[in-house]
């Protein structure tokens, strides 16, 4: 983690408002007490809006295949050095069919051997957005096999995880103890 201690502590679940409890209870039980949510719930209005958009990005309507979404998310999290998001999404990526080897290769980017042209285009798009906050004409041309909706959803996904990474890194949200830390974040 960039910060060894949170700048903004997760909320004490024994001392929360009804609005905060309702927001947390509205999340699926397995993720309800994740540090991301118990920290963000300190600002209920922001968390409500963040979760609404995140639900779309996370699959409730997005046109990207789950493995494509996770490929974009992981590349973004690596570039933003968000160990919290990487720790969670590396597991999600495996559930979506990405191998441990492919997940490790995401760190090397689009130029690494073994990516299909579609996969490399996703990775390069994340690189462009994180670096320049813009997708170059050259990278946009790589997305020619993507539908318009897929191109838009790819941009939305990378942008969402730039935001999420910035929040996690700046607030110092700590990875839960039962999630493996990636030693490449500590070199």
C-alpha positions as CSV (number, residue, x, y, z in Angstrom):
1,X,0.0,0.0,0.0
2,X,1.2,3.5,-0.6
3,X,0.2,4.4,2.9
4,X,0.8,2.0,5.8
5,X,-2.1,3.5,7.7
6,X,-5.4,5.0,6.5
7,X,-5.8,8.7,6.3
8,X,-9.5,8.2,6.5
9,X,-10.4,5.4,8.8
10,X,-13.2,2.9,8.0
11,X,-16.3,3.7,10.0
12,X,-16.9,2.1,13.3
13,X,-19.8,-0.2,12.4
14,X,-21.2,0.1,15.9
15,X,-21.6,3.8,15.6
16,X,-23.2,4.5,12.2
17,X,-26.3,6.4,11.1
18,X,-29.4,4.7,9.7
19,X,-28.5,6.1,6.3
20,X,-25.0,4.6,6.5
21,X,-26.4,1.3,7.6
22,X,-28.9,1.3,4.8
23,X,-26.1,1.9,2.2
24,X,-24.0,-0.9,3.6
25,X,-26.9,-3.3,3.9
26,X,-27.7,-2.6,0.3
27,X,-24.5,-4.2,-0.8
28,X,-24.1,-8.0,-1.3
29,X,-23.1,-9.6,2.0
30,X,-19.7,-10.8,0.9
31,X,-18.5,-7.2,0.1
32,X,-20.5,-5.2,2.6
33,X,-17.7,-4.8,5.1
34,X,-14.8,-4.2,2.6
35,X,-12.7,-1.3,3.6
36,X,-13.6,0.6,0.4
37,X,-17.2,0.7,1.5
38,X,-16.7,1.2,5.2
39,X,-14.5,4.2,4.3
40,X,-16.6,5.7,1.6
41,X,-19.8,5.4,3.7
42,X,-18.5,8.3,5.7
43,X,-19.8,10.4,2.8
44,X,-23.2,8.7,2.1
45,X,-24.3,10.8,-0.9
46,X,-20.9,10.3,-2.7
47,X,-21.0,6.6,-1.9
48,X,-24.5,6.2,-3.3
49,X,-23.5,7.9,-6.5
50,X,-20.2,6.0,-6.7
51,X,-22.0,2.6,-6.2
52,X,-24.6,3.4,-8.8
53,X,-22.0,4.1,-11.5
54,X,-19.8,1.2,-10.2
55,X,-22.7,-1.2,-10.6
56,X,-22.9,-0.3,-14.3
57,X,-19.2,-0.6,-14.8
58,X,-19.2,-3.9,-12.8
59,X,-21.5,-5.6,-15.3
60,X,-25.0,-4.3,-14.9
61,X,-25.4,-3.2,-18.5
62,X,-21.8,-2.8,-19.7
63,X,-21.2,-4.2,-23.2
64,X,-17.7,-5.5,-22.3
65,X,-17.2,-9.2,-21.6
66,X,-16.3,-9.8,-18.0
67,X,-12.7,-10.8,-18.8
68,X,-12.3,-7.7,-21.0
69,X,-13.5,-5.5,-18.2
70,X,-11.1,-7.1,-15.7
71,X,-8.2,-6.8,-18.1
72,X,-8.9,-3.0,-18.4
73,X,-9.4,-2.7,-14.6
74,X,-6.2,-4.5,-13.7
75,X,-4.1,-2.6,-16.2
76,X,-5.5,0.7,-14.9
77,X,-4.9,-0.4,-11.3
78,X,-1.3,-1.4,-12.1
79,X,-0.6,1.9,-13.8
80,X,-2.2,3.8,-10.9
81,X,-0.3,1.6,-8.4
82,X,-3.6,0.8,-6.5
83,X,-2.7,-2.3,-4.6
84,X,-6.1,-2.3,-3.0
85,X,-8.0,-2.5,-6.3
86,X,-5.4,-4.9,-7.8
87,X,-5.8,-7.3,-4.8
88,X,-9.6,-7.5,-5.3
89,X,-9.7,-7.5,-9.1
90,X,-6.9,-10.1,-9.6
91,X,-9.3,-12.6,-7.9
92,X,-12.3,-11.3,-10.0
93,X,-10.2,-11.7,-13.1
94,X,-9.5,-15.4,-12.3
95,X,-13.2,-16.0,-11.8
96,X,-13.7,-14.4,-15.3
97,X,-11.3,-16.8,-16.9
98,X,-7.9,-15.0,-16.9
99,X,-5.0,-17.2,-15.8
100,X,-2.5,-16.3,-13.1
101,X,0.1,-16.0,-15.8
102,X,-2.1,-13.6,-17.9
103,X,-2.8,-11.5,-14.8
104,X,0.9,-11.2,-14.1
105,X,1.6,-10.3,-17.7
106,X,-0.9,-7.3,-17.5
107,X,1.9,-5.5,-15.7
108,X,4.1,-5.6,-18.8
109,X,1.3,-4.0,-20.9
110,X,0.2,-4.4,-24.5
111,X,3.7,-5.1,-25.9
112,X,4.1,-8.3,-23.9
113,X,4.1,-11.5,-25.9
114,X,0.9,-13.5,-25.9
115,X,-1.9,-10.9,-26.1
116,X,-4.4,-11.1,-28.9
117,X,-4.9,-7.9,-30.9
118,X,-8.2,-7.2,-29.0
119,X,-6.5,-7.7,-25.6
120,X,-3.5,-5.5,-26.6
121,X,-6.0,-2.8,-27.7
122,X,-7.7,-2.9,-24.2
123,X,-4.3,-2.6,-22.5
124,X,-3.1,0.2,-24.7
125,X,-6.3,2.1,-24.2
126,X,-5.7,2.0,-20.4
127,X,-2.2,3.2,-20.9
128,X,-3.3,6.2,-23.1
129,X,-6.0,7.2,-20.6
130,X,-3.8,7.0,-17.5
131,X,-0.9,8.7,-19.2
132,X,-2.7,11.4,-21.2
133,X,-6.3,11.4,-20.2
134,X,-7.0,10.9,-23.9
135,X,-7.0,8.0,-26.3
136,X,-4.7,8.6,-29.2
137,X,-5.8,8.2,-32.9
138,X,-3.4,5.3,-33.2
139,X,-5.0,3.5,-30.2
140,X,-8.5,4.4,-31.3
141,X,-7.7,2.7,-34.6
142,X,-6.8,-0.5,-32.6
143,X,-10.4,-0.5,-31.3
144,X,-11.9,-0.8,-34.8
145,X,-13.3,-4.3,-34.1
146,X,-15.1,-3.0,-31.0
147,X,-18.6,-1.8,-31.2
148,X,-19.3,1.8,-30.4
149,X,-20.9,0.7,-27.1
150,X,-17.8,-1.4,-26.3
151,X,-15.5,1.5,-27.0
152,X,-17.5,3.8,-24.8
153,X,-17.7,1.2,-22.0
154,X,-14.0,0.6,-22.2
155,X,-13.3,4.4,-21.7
156,X,-15.9,4.5,-18.8
157,X,-14.3,1.5,-17.1
158,X,-10.7,2.8,-17.2
159,X,-11.9,6.2,-16.1
160,X,-13.9,4.7,-13.2
161,X,-10.8,2.8,-12.0
162,X,-8.6,5.9,-12.3
163,X,-11.0,7.5,-9.9
164,X,-11.3,4.4,-7.6
165,X,-7.5,4.0,-7.6
166,X,-7.1,7.7,-6.7
167,X,-9.6,7.4,-3.8
168,X,-8.0,4.2,-2.4
169,X,-4.4,5.5,-2.7
170,X,-5.2,8.9,-1.3
171,X,-7.4,7.8,1.6
172,X,-5.0,5.0,2.4
173,X,-7.6,2.3,2.2
174,X,-5.9,-0.9,3.4
175,X,-6.2,-4.3,1.7
176,X,-8.1,-6.7,3.9
177,X,-6.0,-9.3,5.6
178,X,-7.5,-12.2,3.7
179,X,-6.3,-10.8,0.4
180,X,-2.9,-11.6,-0.9
181,X,-0.5,-8.7,-1.3
182,X,1.4,-8.5,-4.6
183,X,5.2,-8.3,-4.0
184,X,5.5,-6.3,-7.3
185,X,3.9,-3.3,-5.5
186,X,6.7,-3.3,-3.0
187,X,9.8,-3.1,-5.2
